[in-house]
Amino acid sequence: MAKSSSTGPRVNASGHVARKRFGQNFLVDRHYIDRIVAAVDPQLDDNLVEIGPGLGALTVPLLERLEHLTVIEIDRDLAAKLIAQYPSTRLTLHNADALEFDFSSLGNDLRVVGNLPYYISSPLLFHLAQHDEKLRDVTVMLQKEVVERMVAAPATPAYGRLSVMLQVRFRIERLLIVPAGAFRPAPRVDSAVVRLTPLSAERPRLADKALFASVVTAAFGQRRKTLRNALKTIAREDQLERARIEPGARGETLAVADFVRLANALARGA
């Protein structure tokens, strides 16, 4: 399990040297390991994949409750240790970059667990979102500040592109805070565990997903700009008004439903 932005020695008790390029900081506090596993509540036949198993802090207790576990580990040395520890009937290991991995290849009703390195957390969440129809849920540990952005409500400082782009696909719940001291080496900031559950049938219909993404990106590109100015290359003022969007408002004041309504209206040419 890995994170970035750490202080102190980078040699773990196992003898593995934590690698900065992979953002490796390893979860070692048994209290938080048990709480995360309890939050996941794995059942024997779950189709579960762990991203970044590292030294196996979560892998071991997960395998105690699962018939089979799939893991994705980019570090070849750590991957080799896991392969040597478990037979292929219990553990399938992909020595790969999770950002490039095709999660749809793992089948349906997929449960994702992981302690995501800070430097890839947002891109990886967007990557997972592309496979939301295959997912049952995603329970991951991230930098606390990122989780605050994910769950943020409109008109709050943390609300932004990440909030909208994830909330349009998922119901998001912060589960627990994990202090820096629970890791070796310790990162400089606290972490948080969050659960994302696909909205499925409740997910808003997007007429043009690429256009929706462009509208959201532009709206938050320069937060001090009004939508009249931020979206001037995408929407005319009269189009904003017909979609019941105040041109003088700022993007951070719009709810997810407002962005959906505007993007769908633009897609229709309204």
N, C-alpha and C positions, 0 to 999 in steps of 0.2 A: 504494500500500500504506500502511496507516494504523495509528497507535497513539495512545494518549493519555498524559497525565502527563509532560510534557516540560519541558526547560529550554533556555535559549539562544534564539538568533534563530529565527524561524519562517518566514523567506523561503528557499525552496529555490533551488539553483543555476539551476533552470529559470525562476525568476522567479515561480513560484506561491507564494502566501502560504498556509502550512499553517493550516487552519481548526480551531480548538479544538472547535467544536461537532460536528465529524466525527471528532475524535480523530486528526488527521493528523500522522504522523511517517513519513518516507519511507525505505525501505530503500535504501542506496546502496553498501554494501560488496560488491564483485564476488565476493569469496571466498564469502560466505554466499549470495548470489544463485545462484551456480553449484552450491553444495551442496544448496540447496533444489530446484532444477530436477533435479539428479541423483537426489534422493530421490523426487521425483514420477515420474521416468522416463517422460515422456509419449511415447506412440506415435502415429504419423501420423494414424490415424483415431479416436483417443480422443474420447469425448463429454465434454469438459472445460469447466468453468465456473470463472472466477476471480472471487472476491469482493473488491471494493475494489482495482482495478488501480492506482489513483493515477497516478503518473508513468510507469508501465510497466516498473518494475524487473524484474518477473517476466514481464510480458506479452510483451515483446520476445523473450527467449530461449525462452519457451513456443511462440510463433508460428513460431520457426525450426524447430520439431520437429513442429508440428501443421498439418493442412490447414485447420482452422477452430477458433476459440476463441470462447466466449461469456463476456462479462464483465458484472458488475453494479457500477455506480458511482453513488453517490448525489450526488456533487459535479458540478453541471452544467458548470462550467468544465473540469474534468478530462475529463468525458465528451466534450465538444466537441473537445478536443485529440485524443483517441483516434479519434473518428469521422473527423476530418480526416486522420489518419495512415494508416488502413487501410481498404481497400474492404470492403463488406459481405459479399463472398464469403469473406473471411478472418476477419472479426471481426463478431460480433453483439453490440451493446451495449444493455444495459437500464439506463436512467437511473432507478434505483429504490432503495428501501430494502430491503436484503437480509432484514431482519426480517419484511417483509411479502411477500416474493417467493415465488411458488409454484414451488418447485424441481421438482415433479413435471411441470410443463409442459415441461421440457427433455428428457424421454424417459428411457429406461432405461439402466442401466449407466453412471450419471453419476459422473464424478470431480470433486470439489470441491477447489479450491486457494484459499488466501487468507491475508492477514495481517490478522487481525481486530482492530478497535479494542477496547481493553480494556473500555470501558463497555458494549459490547453482546455481549461474547464468550460469556458463559453463556447469555443468552436466544437467541442465534443458534445455539448448539450444540443447544439443546433444539428449536429450530425445524427444524434439519436432521434431527434424530432422528425427527421425524414423517414424514420421507420416506425412511427407511432402506431400504425395499424397492426403491427406485429407485436406490440408491447402490452404486457399486463400492467407493469409498473417499473419505475426506476427509483432506486434508493441509493443516493450517493452522498459522499462527504466532500464539501467544498470549502473554500475560504468563506468565513462568516459574512463578509461584505458582499460576496457574490450572491449568497442565499438571500440576503436582505433585498437585493435588487430583483431577484426572481419573484419574490412574494409581494413586492411593493404595490401599493394602491395608487391610483391617479392623484396628481397634485401633491405628491410627497417627493422629497429630494432623491430617493433611491429609484423612483419610477423612471423607466426608460425603455430603450429598444429591447433589451433582454427580457424585461417584464412582459411586454406586449407579445413578442414573438414566441415566448413559451406559454403564456397564459391563454393564447388563442388555441393551443393544442392540448394543454394539460391542466388538471387540478393540482395545485402545488401546496404542500404542507411542510413547514419546518418542524422537525421532530426533536432535535436536541442540539445543544452546544457542546463542542469538544475543545477543551483548553489546549494551548500549545504544549503544556507539560505532558500530555498524553502521548507525545511522539519523541522518537530519537532519530536523528537530532531534532531539537525543537524548532518549529517554524517561529517566525516573529509575530504571527497573528493567530487568533483563535479560528477554529473551523466550526462548521455546522452540518448536520445531517438533514437532508431534505428528501421528500418523496414526491415524485411526479407520476400522476395517474392519467392516462389518455382520456380525453373527454368523450371519445368514441362517437356515439349517436348524438351527443350534446354539443359536439364541436361545431362552431359556426361554419357555414358554407362559404368558401372563398372562391369567387368566380375566376380570379387570376392570382395565384399564390405569389408569383414573381412581382406583380404590381403591388400587392399588399405589402410585401417586404420592402419595396422601393418607397412606398408612402411612409411606412414606419421609420425607415432609415433617414429619410429626408426630414421628417418631423422632429427628430431628435438630433439631427446633425449639428445644429447650433441652437442650443436650448433657449437662448434669449430671443430668437426670432419668432415672430408671429407666423401662423400657418400660411397667411397670405404671402409672406416672403419665403418661408422655408419650402413651400410646395409650388412655387411659381413656375417651375419647369414641368410640373406634373399635372397641376390642376389650376384652372382659372378661378377667380373669386366667385363668379356666379355659380360655378360647379360646386364649390364649397357650400355656398348658401343653399343650393337645391338639395344637398345631402344633409342639411340641417347642422352644418359645422360653421361656427363663428370664425370668420377670416381673421379677426383680431386676436383670437385665442392662441395659446402656445400648445405645442404637442403634449407636454406633460399633463395638461388638464383633460385630455381625451381618454375615455375608457376604451377598453379593448373593443367593445361593441361599436363605438364611434368609428374606430379605424376600419373595422369590417364594413360598416355601412358606407363609408366614404370610398374605400377601395372598390367595393362591388358596384357602386354608382359610376365610378370612373371606368370600370371595365365594360359597363353597358353603354358608355358614351354619354351618360346623362350629364 
